[in-house]
Amino acid sequence: MTIHLTPEQERRIQAVLSRGAYNSLEEVVEAALTAVEQRTVHGFAGTPAELDTLLAEGLASERLTEEEFWGSVDKQTDAHLSEHRTGSRS
């Protein structure tokens, strides 16, 4: 499969790589695909902005492995779902 990126997309990927968040283009693509999968999971009642915030927080923390990051996202997402279902969200 061939993917054509816009110059802006290439710049964004290079910025992510230069910050050391990922070691390769393949890791960036894998993280992006995982984020897309997370957004399409049925039952997530949060907003895209809330999910983006969770993702950004995890990516900003270089101390977490990718597995730890996604575990954290899952845990926070579950907490948001639980709060939403009980109506106790602010």
Backbone torsions as a table, in degrees:
resi	resn	phi	psi	omega
1	MET	NA	135.3	176.9
2	THR	-108.1	132.9	179.0
3	ILE	-117.7	130.7	177.6
4	HIS	-105.8	121.3	-179.2
5	LEU	-101.0	148.8	173.1
6	THR	-75.5	160.9	176.2
7	PRO	-56.8	-36.7	178.7
8	GLU	-65.2	-41.7	178.0
9	GLN	-64.0	-41.8	177.6
10	GLU	-62.1	-42.0	179.2
11	ARG	-61.6	-43.1	-179.5
12	ARG	-64.4	-41.7	178.6
13	ILE	-64.2	-45.4	178.7
14	GLN	-61.1	-37.2	178.2
15	ALA	-63.8	-41.6	178.1
16	VAL	-63.1	-45.2	-180.0
17	LEU	-65.1	-40.2	-177.5
18	SER	-68.4	-25.5	176.1
19	ARG	-77.7	-8.9	178.8
20	GLY	80.9	11.3	-179.4
21	ALA	-66.0	-31.3	178.4
22	TYR	-137.5	155.8	-177.2
23	ASN	-93.7	-14.0	-176.6
24	SER	-155.4	162.9	175.8
25	LEU	-59.4	-38.6	-179.8
26	GLU	-60.3	-39.4	178.6
27	GLU	-66.5	-38.1	178.3
28	VAL	-63.6	-45.9	-179.8
29	VAL	-63.1	-42.1	178.9
30	GLU	-61.6	-43.8	178.7
31	ALA	-64.2	-39.8	179.2
32	ALA	-64.7	-43.0	178.3
33	LEU	-63.7	-40.1	178.2
34	THR	-63.5	-40.2	177.9
35	ALA	-62.9	-40.9	178.1
36	VAL	-63.5	-43.1	178.6
37	GLU	-61.6	-41.6	179.4
38	GLN	-61.8	-39.8	-179.3
39	ARG	-67.0	-26.0	-176.0
40	THR	-98.1	6.9	178.2
41	VAL	-71.7	124.6	178.1
42	HIS	-66.0	140.1	178.1
43	GLY	102.2	-13.3	176.7
44	PHE	-77.3	114.5	-175.1
45	ALA	-96.2	-2.6	179.5
46	GLY	-74.0	168.9	179.1
47	THR	-85.3	160.0	173.8
48	PRO	-56.5	-34.6	179.0
49	ALA	-64.7	-39.8	177.6
50	GLU	-64.1	-42.3	178.7
51	LEU	-66.3	-41.3	177.0
52	ASP	-59.0	-40.6	178.8
53	THR	-62.8	-44.8	178.3
54	LEU	-61.5	-43.8	179.6
55	LEU	-64.3	-44.3	-179.6
56	ALA	-63.4	-40.7	178.5
57	GLU	-61.5	-43.4	179.0
58	GLY	-66.9	-42.5	179.7
59	LEU	-66.3	-32.7	-179.7
60	ALA	-71.0	-21.9	-179.3
61	SER	-91.5	100.6	-178.4
62	GLU	-77.1	-3.1	-179.6
63	ARG	-80.6	-17.4	-177.7
64	LEU	-91.9	142.0	169.5
65	THR	-75.8	166.3	179.4
66	GLU	-60.2	-40.1	179.1
67	GLU	-63.0	-42.3	177.9
68	GLU	-65.1	-40.3	179.2
69	PHE	-59.2	-51.5	-177.0
70	TRP	-67.5	-31.6	174.0
71	GLY	-62.9	-40.6	177.2
72	SER	-64.9	-42.9	178.0
73	VAL	-61.1	-45.6	178.7
74	ASP	-58.6	-45.2	-178.5
75	LYS	-63.3	-45.2	-179.8
76	GLN	-68.1	-37.2	177.7
77	THR	-63.4	-44.2	177.5
78	ASP	-60.4	-39.5	178.8
79	ALA	-64.3	-43.2	177.9
80	HIS	-62.8	-41.9	178.1
81	LEU	-61.4	-44.0	-179.5
82	SER	-62.8	-44.5	178.4
83	GLU	-62.6	-41.9	-179.2
84	HIS	-63.7	-41.9	-177.9
85	ARG	-67.3	-32.5	-179.4
86	THR	-89.8	-5.7	177.4
87	GLY	75.7	19.4	-176.1
88	SER	-100.9	17.0	178.6
89	ARG	-74.4	147.5	176.7
90	SER	-85.7	NA	NA
